[in-house]
Amino acid sequence: MTQTQMKTALPLRDTPQLYGRITRLLHWSIAALMLWQFVGMGLKLALGRQPIVAFFVGSHQKVGTVLFVLIVLRVVWALTNRRNRPHHGDGVVGLAARLGHLALYGAMILVPLSALMRAYGGERGFAPFGFPIFAPQQPPIGWMVQFGELLHGELAWVTLALIAGHVLMVGVHEGMWRDGTLTRMAGRRRA
Ligand code: HEM
């Protein structure tokens, strides 16, 4: 029997051994769009006003809005599957993994939410992809605008640090402990 024949089809839902197709689709599409956001904002900080930067900055609010929807779906899907997905293990390492993931979920929700609150409370209105979502506020809702101003950019960089820690730990699992953690989100189960 060939290796391909030994692989079984990926389930739609999660199982205790691996993450299913829906979780993987959400995980990797969110990862790609987050990368887009950070590359764009990193270039903005590094290069200032440039055509390439304008391209990224021009897509930032639209991509961020799509990300918010995907992240909400991801949280709902994670809750639906919470009793039927891979465990993070016992002891300190398992606890650290659970807390790290909780922090990532919290930050991923708050970063776009704070920007959307700022847009909701602002005087300019908000129409990503040309669809008017929030009408302009006259006068603006001060606390919402300030909340977004205070939190959005700062928490986004904290989120980037959390993502870096997450990627680093996957590297430790794969390179040192060799426990197949990456396979749960990226690999195939064998029959
Ligand atoms: C998960 C999604 C998002 C990520 C990861 C993200 C990330 C970032 C980062 C890293 C910055 C740069 C902060 C700095 O200059 O130090 C930024 C700025 C900005 N973001 Fe987002 N963002 C997201 C969603 C959104 C959404 C949904 C909106 C609009 C509704 C938005 C609007 C803005 C604006 C206007 C700025 C420039 C002004 C500022 O610093 O606050 N972002 N974002």
py3Dmol code that shows the C-alpha trace and the ligand (Angstrom):
import py3Dmol

protein = """\
ATOM      1  CA  MET A   1       0.000   0.000   0.000  1.00  0.00           C
ATOM      2  CA  THR A   2       1.356   3.456  -0.932  1.00  0.00           C
ATOM      3  CA  GLN A   3       1.787   6.228   1.626  1.00  0.00           C
ATOM      4  CA  THR A   4      -1.057   8.200   0.008  1.00  0.00           C
ATOM      5  CA  GLN A   5      -3.442   5.262   0.361  1.00  0.00           C
ATOM      6  CA  MET A   6      -2.497   4.939   4.037  1.00  0.00           C
ATOM      7  CA  LYS A   7      -3.661   8.485   4.725  1.00  0.00           C
ATOM      8  CA  THR A   8      -7.303   8.799   5.726  1.00  0.00           C
ATOM      9  CA  ALA A   9      -9.530  11.722   4.760  1.00  0.00           C
ATOM     10  CA  LEU A  10      -9.491  14.699   7.105  1.00  0.00           C
ATOM     11  CA  PRO A  11     -12.732  15.079   9.069  1.00  0.00           C
ATOM     12  CA  LEU A  12     -14.693  18.343   8.943  1.00  0.00           C
ATOM     13  CA  ARG A  13     -14.812  18.642  12.730  1.00  0.00           C
ATOM     14  CA  ASP A  14     -11.936  18.348  15.208  1.00  0.00           C
ATOM     15  CA  THR A  15     -11.048  15.063  16.888  1.00  0.00           C
ATOM     16  CA  PRO A  16      -8.881  14.371  19.988  1.00  0.00           C
ATOM     17  CA  GLN A  17      -6.014  13.470  17.589  1.00  0.00           C
ATOM     18  CA  LEU A  18      -6.107  16.390  15.155  1.00  0.00           C
ATOM     19  CA  TYR A  19      -7.847  19.559  14.043  1.00  0.00           C
ATOM     20  CA  GLY A  20     -10.432  19.125  11.283  1.00  0.00           C
ATOM     21  CA  ARG A  21     -10.855  20.930   7.978  1.00  0.00           C
ATOM     22  CA  ILE A  22     -12.912  23.883   9.262  1.00  0.00           C
ATOM     23  CA  THR A  23     -10.465  24.698  12.082  1.00  0.00           C
ATOM     24  CA  ARG A  24      -7.525  24.457   9.663  1.00  0.00           C
ATOM     25  CA  LEU A  25      -9.194  26.689   7.075  1.00  0.00           C
ATOM     26  CA  LEU A  26      -9.879  29.311   9.751  1.00  0.00           C
ATOM     27  CA  HIS A  27      -6.407  28.978  11.330  1.00  0.00           C
ATOM     28  CA  TRP A  28      -4.392  29.335   8.119  1.00  0.00           C
ATOM     29  CA  SER A  29      -6.557  32.010   6.477  1.00  0.00           C
ATOM     30  CA  ILE A  30      -6.386  34.108   9.670  1.00  0.00           C
ATOM     31  CA  ALA A  31      -2.606  33.547   9.839  1.00  0.00           C
ATOM     32  CA  ALA A  32      -2.157  34.692   6.208  1.00  0.00           C
ATOM     33  CA  LEU A  33      -4.326  37.814   6.637  1.00  0.00           C
ATOM     34  CA  MET A  34      -2.617  38.698   9.940  1.00  0.00           C
ATOM     35  CA  LEU A  35       0.722  38.451   8.161  1.00  0.00           C
ATOM     36  CA  TRP A  36      -0.628  40.823   5.501  1.00  0.00           C
ATOM     37  CA  GLN A  37      -1.665  43.342   8.194  1.00  0.00           C
ATOM     38  CA  PHE A  38       1.674  43.224  10.014  1.00  0.00           C
ATOM     39  CA  VAL A  39       3.788  43.378   6.852  1.00  0.00           C
ATOM     40  CA  GLY A  40       1.788  46.428   5.718  1.00  0.00           C
ATOM     41  CA  MET A  41       1.982  48.264   9.035  1.00  0.00           C
ATOM     42  CA  GLY A  42       5.642  47.284   9.481  1.00  0.00           C
ATOM     43  CA  LEU A  43       6.459  48.734   6.045  1.00  0.00           C
ATOM     44  CA  LYS A  44       4.514  51.877   6.952  1.00  0.00           C
ATOM     45  CA  LEU A  45       6.654  52.338  10.056  1.00  0.00           C
ATOM     46  CA  ALA A  46       9.899  51.520   8.237  1.00  0.00           C
ATOM     47  CA  LEU A  47       9.417  53.344   4.935  1.00  0.00           C
ATOM     48  CA  GLY A  48       6.822  56.071   5.537  1.00  0.00           C
ATOM     49  CA  ARG A  49       4.864  57.287   2.493  1.00  0.00           C
ATOM     50  CA  GLN A  50       5.637  55.052  -0.514  1.00  0.00           C
ATOM     51  CA  PRO A  51       3.391  53.567  -3.266  1.00  0.00           C
ATOM     52  CA  ILE A  52       3.876  50.022  -1.899  1.00  0.00           C
ATOM     53  CA  VAL A  53       2.959  51.231   1.600  1.00  0.00           C
ATOM     54  CA  ALA A  54      -0.147  53.025   0.250  1.00  0.00           C
ATOM     55  CA  PHE A  55      -1.233  49.711  -1.308  1.00  0.00           C
ATOM     56  CA  PHE A  56      -1.063  47.900   2.047  1.00  0.00           C
ATOM     57  CA  VAL A  57      -2.512  50.785   4.053  1.00  0.00           C
ATOM     58  CA  GLY A  58      -5.403  51.066   1.560  1.00  0.00           C
ATOM     59  CA  SER A  59      -6.390  47.455   2.227  1.00  0.00           C
ATOM     60  CA  HIS A  60      -5.862  47.544   6.006  1.00  0.00           C
ATOM     61  CA  GLN A  61      -9.397  48.368   7.155  1.00  0.00           C
ATOM     62  CA  LYS A  62     -11.041  45.961   4.686  1.00  0.00           C
ATOM     63  CA  VAL A  63      -8.716  43.068   5.540  1.00  0.00           C
ATOM     64  CA  GLY A  64      -9.101  43.894   9.255  1.00  0.00           C
ATOM     65  CA  THR A  65     -12.901  43.753   8.972  1.00  0.00           C
ATOM     66  CA  VAL A  66     -12.744  40.373   7.199  1.00  0.00           C
ATOM     67  CA  LEU A  67     -10.342  39.207   9.909  1.00  0.00           C
ATOM     68  CA  PHE A  68     -12.770  40.240  12.634  1.00  0.00           C
ATOM     69  CA  VAL A  69     -15.537  38.126  11.069  1.00  0.00           C
ATOM     70  CA  LEU A  70     -13.184  35.134  10.652  1.00  0.00           C
ATOM     71  CA  ILE A  71     -11.926  35.450  14.241  1.00  0.00           C
ATOM     72  CA  VAL A  72     -15.479  35.539  15.651  1.00  0.00           C
ATOM     73  CA  LEU A  73     -16.289  32.418  13.586  1.00  0.00           C
ATOM     74  CA  ARG A  74     -13.122  30.810  14.890  1.00  0.00           C
ATOM     75  CA  VAL A  75     -14.012  31.460  18.530  1.00  0.00           C
ATOM     76  CA  VAL A  76     -17.537  30.090  18.001  1.00  0.00           C
ATOM     77  CA  TRP A  77     -16.113  27.010  16.220  1.00  0.00           C
ATOM     78  CA  ALA A  78     -13.523  26.457  18.964  1.00  0.00           C
ATOM     79  CA  LEU A  79     -16.271  26.581  21.618  1.00  0.00           C
ATOM     80  CA  THR A  80     -18.434  24.160  19.615  1.00  0.00           C
ATOM     81  CA  ASN A  81     -15.520  21.706  19.378  1.00  0.00           C
ATOM     82  CA  ARG A  82     -14.031  22.304  22.816  1.00  0.00           C
ATOM     83  CA  ARG A  83     -14.722  18.811  24.166  1.00  0.00           C
ATOM     84  CA  ASN A  84     -13.516  17.101  21.026  1.00  0.00           C
ATOM     85  CA  ARG A  85     -10.148  18.541  20.038  1.00  0.00           C
ATOM     86  CA  PRO A  86      -6.491  17.766  20.818  1.00  0.00           C
ATOM     87  CA  HIS A  87      -5.458  18.302  24.454  1.00  0.00           C
ATOM     88  CA  HIS A  88      -2.582  20.615  25.337  1.00  0.00           C
ATOM     89  CA  GLY A  89      -1.173  18.185  27.873  1.00  0.00           C
ATOM     90  CA  ASP A  90      -0.893  18.234  31.674  1.00  0.00           C
ATOM     91  CA  GLY A  91       1.390  20.118  34.052  1.00  0.00           C
ATOM     92  CA  VAL A  92       3.036  23.486  33.594  1.00  0.00           C
ATOM     93  CA  VAL A  93       3.612  23.119  29.840  1.00  0.00           C
ATOM     94  CA  GLY A  94      -0.053  22.279  29.219  1.00  0.00           C
ATOM     95  CA  LEU A  95      -1.192  25.172  31.411  1.00  0.00           C
ATOM     96  CA  ALA A  96       1.180  27.580  29.627  1.00  0.00           C
ATOM     97  CA  ALA A  97      -0.170  26.414  26.251  1.00  0.00           C
ATOM     98  CA  ARG A  98      -3.778  26.927  27.376  1.00  0.00           C
ATOM     99  CA  LEU A  99      -3.027  30.402  28.763  1.00  0.00           C
ATOM    100  CA  GLY A 100      -1.050  31.345  25.643  1.00  0.00           C
ATOM    101  CA  HIS A 101      -3.927  30.331  23.383  1.00  0.00           C
ATOM    102  CA  LEU A 102      -6.421  32.187  25.582  1.00  0.00           C
ATOM    103  CA  ALA A 103      -4.281  35.339  25.361  1.00  0.00           C
ATOM    104  CA  LEU A 104      -4.064  34.949  21.569  1.00  0.00           C
ATOM    105  CA  TYR A 105      -7.847  34.609  21.223  1.00  0.00           C
ATOM    106  CA  GLY A 106      -8.431  37.630  23.488  1.00  0.00           C
ATOM    107  CA  ALA A 107      -5.927  39.801  21.620  1.00  0.00           C
ATOM    108  CA  MET A 108      -7.163  38.680  18.190  1.00  0.00           C
ATOM    109  CA  ILE A 109     -10.700  39.748  19.110  1.00  0.00           C
ATOM    110  CA  LEU A 110      -9.764  43.030  20.809  1.00  0.00           C
ATOM    111  CA  VAL A 111      -7.407  44.349  18.097  1.00  0.00           C
ATOM    112  CA  PRO A 112     -10.003  44.591  15.286  1.00  0.00           C
ATOM    113  CA  LEU A 113     -12.859  45.246  17.745  1.00  0.00           C
ATOM    114  CA  SER A 114     -11.123  48.340  19.154  1.00  0.00           C
ATOM    115  CA  ALA A 115     -10.556  49.682  15.614  1.00  0.00           C
ATOM    116  CA  LEU A 116     -14.175  48.982  14.672  1.00  0.00           C
ATOM    117  CA  MET A 117     -15.362  50.783  17.824  1.00  0.00           C
ATOM    118  CA  ARG A 118     -13.210  53.765  16.878  1.00  0.00           C
ATOM    119  CA  ALA A 119     -14.747  53.693  13.383  1.00  0.00           C
ATOM    120  CA  TYR A 120     -18.271  53.390  14.843  1.00  0.00           C
ATOM    121  CA  GLY A 121     -17.772  56.339  17.174  1.00  0.00           C
ATOM    122  CA  GLY A 122     -15.967  58.541  14.639  1.00  0.00           C
ATOM    123  CA  GLU A 123     -17.272  61.381  12.489  1.00  0.00           C
ATOM    124  CA  ARG A 124     -16.173  59.896   9.169  1.00  0.00           C
ATOM    125  CA  GLY A 125     -18.409  56.835   8.961  1.00  0.00           C
ATOM    126  CA  PHE A 126     -17.148  53.439   7.844  1.00  0.00           C
ATOM    127  CA  ALA A 127     -17.777  51.783   4.459  1.00  0.00           C
ATOM    128  CA  PRO A 128     -15.367  48.912   3.768  1.00  0.00           C
ATOM    129  CA  PHE A 129     -15.713  47.499   0.197  1.00  0.00           C
ATOM    130  CA  GLY A 130     -18.056  50.444  -0.493  1.00  0.00           C
ATOM    131  CA  PHE A 131     -20.793  49.100   1.844  1.00  0.00           C
ATOM    132  CA  PRO A 132     -21.820  51.683   4.424  1.00  0.00           C
ATOM    133  CA  ILE A 133     -21.641  49.879   7.788  1.00  0.00           C
ATOM    134  CA  PHE A 134     -21.382  52.762  10.258  1.00  0.00           C
ATOM    135  CA  ALA A 135     -22.885  56.204   9.602  1.00  0.00           C
ATOM    136  CA  PRO A 136     -20.837  59.276  10.634  1.00  0.00           C
ATOM    137  CA  GLN A 137     -21.460  60.306  14.260  1.00  0.00           C
ATOM    138  CA  GLN A 138     -22.184  63.962  14.948  1.00  0.00           C
ATOM    139  CA  PRO A 139     -20.820  64.640  17.514  1.00  0.00           C
ATOM    140  CA  PRO A 140     -18.338  61.727  17.706  1.00  0.00           C
ATOM    141  CA  ILE A 141     -18.611  59.239  20.615  1.00  0.00           C
ATOM    142  CA  GLY A 142     -15.485  60.303  22.485  1.00  0.00           C
ATOM    143  CA  TRP A 143     -14.889  57.240  24.671  1.00  0.00           C
ATOM    144  CA  MET A 144     -15.150  54.878  21.705  1.00  0.00           C
ATOM    145  CA  VAL A 145     -12.682  56.868  19.638  1.00  0.00           C
ATOM    146  CA  GLN A 146     -10.279  57.126  22.599  1.00  0.00           C
ATOM    147  CA  PHE A 147     -10.602  53.412  23.382  1.00  0.00           C
ATOM    148  CA  GLY A 148      -9.592  52.591  19.797  1.00  0.00           C
ATOM    149  CA  GLU A 149      -6.783  55.156  19.775  1.00  0.00           C
ATOM    150  CA  LEU A 150      -5.369  53.782  23.022  1.00  0.00           C
ATOM    151  CA  LEU A 151      -5.685  50.101  22.296  1.00  0.00           C
ATOM    152  CA  HIS A 152      -5.603  49.263  18.612  1.00  0.00           C
ATOM    153  CA  GLY A 153      -2.010  49.921  17.538  1.00  0.00           C
ATOM    154  CA  GLU A 154      -0.387  48.994  20.872  1.00  0.00           C
ATOM    155  CA  LEU A 155      -2.310  45.758  21.330  1.00  0.00           C
ATOM    156  CA  ALA A 156      -1.655  44.825  17.695  1.00  0.00           C
ATOM    157  CA  TRP A 157       2.112  44.801  18.393  1.00  0.00           C
ATOM    158  CA  VAL A 158       1.554  42.783  21.586  1.00  0.00           C
ATOM    159  CA  THR A 159      -0.431  40.330  19.430  1.00  0.00           C
ATOM    160  CA  LEU A 160       2.526  40.089  17.056  1.00  0.00           C
ATOM    161  CA  ALA A 161       4.754  39.191  20.042  1.00  0.00           C
ATOM    162  CA  LEU A 162       2.226  36.521  21.120  1.00  0.00           C
ATOM    163  CA  ILE A 163       2.195  35.111  17.581  1.00  0.00           C
ATOM    164  CA  ALA A 164       6.017  35.016  17.577  1.00  0.00           C
ATOM    165  CA  GLY A 165       5.915  33.069  20.879  1.00  0.00           C
ATOM    166  CA  HIS A 166       3.306  30.707  19.415  1.00  0.00           C
ATOM    167  CA  VAL A 167       5.462  29.998  16.335  1.00  0.00           C
ATOM    168  CA  LEU A 168       8.563  29.574  18.518  1.00  0.00           C
ATOM    169  CA  MET A 169       6.800  26.999  20.701  1.00  0.00           C
ATOM    170  CA  VAL A 170       5.684  25.029  17.635  1.00  0.00           C
ATOM    171  CA  GLY A 171       9.386  24.998  16.675  1.00  0.00           C
ATOM    172  CA  VAL A 172      10.301  23.649  20.139  1.00  0.00           C
ATOM    173  CA  HIS A 173       7.600  20.951  19.899  1.00  0.00           C
ATOM    174  CA  GLU A 174       8.801  19.923  16.456  1.00  0.00           C
ATOM    175  CA  GLY A 175      12.560  20.312  16.855  1.00  0.00           C
ATOM    176  CA  MET A 176      13.145  19.225  20.472  1.00  0.00           C
ATOM    177  CA  TRP A 177      10.173  17.257  21.755  1.00  0.00           C
ATOM    178  CA  ARG A 178       9.177  15.755  18.390  1.00  0.00           C
ATOM    179  CA  ASP A 179       5.605  15.145  19.587  1.00  0.00           C
ATOM    180  CA  GLY A 180       3.837  15.840  16.273  1.00  0.00           C
ATOM    181  CA  THR A 181       2.129  19.047  17.423  1.00  0.00           C
ATOM    182  CA  LEU A 182       2.333  20.662  13.966  1.00  0.00           C
ATOM    183  CA  THR A 183       0.779  17.566  12.374  1.00  0.00           C
ATOM    184  CA  ARG A 184      -2.430  18.241  14.317  1.00  0.00           C
ATOM    185  CA  MET A 185      -2.936  21.503  12.402  1.00  0.00           C
ATOM    186  CA  ALA A 186      -1.030  20.827   9.173  1.00  0.00           C
ATOM    187  CA  GLY A 187      -0.509  17.106   8.657  1.00  0.00           C
ATOM    188  CA  ARG A 188      -2.556  14.023   7.859  1.00  0.00           C
ATOM    189  CA  ARG A 189      -3.580  11.203  10.133  1.00  0.00           C
ATOM    190  CA  ARG A 190      -2.368   7.792   9.020  1.00  0.00           C
ATOM    191  CA  ALA A 191      -4.658   4.754   9.002  1.00  0.00           C
TER     192      ALA A 191
END
"""
ligand_1 = """\
43
HEM
C -6.760 41.624 13.312
C -6.860 42.700 12.557
C -5.934 43.865 12.604
C -4.578 43.909 12.866
C -3.640 42.735 13.166
C -4.177 45.309 12.820
C -2.886 45.773 13.042
C -2.508 47.103 13.042
C -1.185 47.587 13.305
C 0.029 46.728 13.647
C -1.218 48.938 13.196
C -0.024 49.898 13.352
C 0.029 50.551 14.695
C 1.204 51.530 14.752
O 1.276 52.368 13.870
O 2.018 51.416 15.688
C -2.565 49.322 12.840
C -3.007 50.621 12.592
C -4.258 50.973 12.159
N -5.348 50.133 12.021
Fe -5.327 48.121 12.282
N -5.294 46.076 12.529
C -6.382 45.242 12.386
C -7.689 45.605 12.116
C -8.120 46.900 11.826
C -9.473 47.273 11.500
C -10.685 46.334 11.473
C -9.460 48.610 11.259
C -10.600 49.534 10.885
C -11.825 49.362 11.227
C -8.112 49.096 11.459
C -7.699 50.400 11.322
C -6.428 50.888 11.569
C -6.018 52.265 11.413
C -6.905 53.426 10.935
C -4.662 52.315 11.792
C -3.713 53.533 11.787
C -3.907 54.364 13.009
C -3.581 53.659 14.320
O -2.417 53.449 14.679
O -4.508 53.322 15.069
N -7.314 48.017 11.805
N -3.336 48.182 12.764
"""
view = py3Dmol.view(width=600, height=400)
view.addModel(protein, "pdb")
view.setStyle({"model": 0}, {"cartoon": {"style": "trace"}})
view.addModel(ligand_1, "xyz")
view.setStyle({"model": 1}, {"stick": {}})
view.zoomTo()
view.show()
